Amino acid sequence: MQDYKKIDHAKNKDVVLRYVPGHFITPNTHVNYYMDLTDMKSRQREARATGEELAENYLVSDVIDTILCLNGTEVIGSYLANKLTKAGMISANRHKTMYITSPEYNVSGQMMFRENNKHMIHGKRVLVLIDTATTGGTLKSAIGSIRFYGGTPIGISAIFSLATQIEDIPIRSLYSVRDLPDYKSFRPEECPLCHSNIPVDAICNGFGYSSVN
């Protein structure tokens, strides 16, 4: 992998989007940029800054009971919840605090919640937190799972997103195509990089990347 480029957030110097151009395969698509959000997810200062900036997208009049964290965003989710709670965010939970949870995946790749944590979803207003949203496949699965377990998805919070909504649910992101206007996502069978015989640089998912060459 070549050296990363970066985009600093307009308001917070500790929020940094690191990316590298190339040919990358994700679980649902081929993309021409890989975004390395490892430090955002794992380094305390960056995770805190990211969570607090995401919190700025929500009003104290909103009601959020649970933050469902996808792709290893639990640390960010904790700081997001802390900021919202300090700002006076309303929660219908008995203890007036937010749940922070992540899904388990069954053998078919479907999201599931066991008996001991279904109460965090059932009857709750759930905010979905994700690192990057491109095709929307993961988010659609999360929304379907929340509804299956009796919850109500009320919003999606993302670090980077191509879309502004999924199934009429708004996506509020720190970065978008305004920041990377030439970012492209392709169906595998329609990928022009593959058709041009441009080698794949890495296979990527929410945990990171594995170089191919």
Secondary structure, DSSP 4 states (H G I P E B T S, - for coil): --PPEEEE-SS-TT-EEEEEEEEEE-SS-EEEEEEE-HHHHHSHHHHHHHHHHHHTTS-TTSB--EEEE-SS-HHHHHHHHHHHHHTT-B--STTS--EEE--EE-TTS-EE--TTTGGGTTT-EEEEEEEEESSSHHHHHHHHHHHHTT-EEEEEEEEEES-SEETTEEEEEEE-TTTSTT--EE-GGG-HHHHTTPPP-EEEETTEEEE--
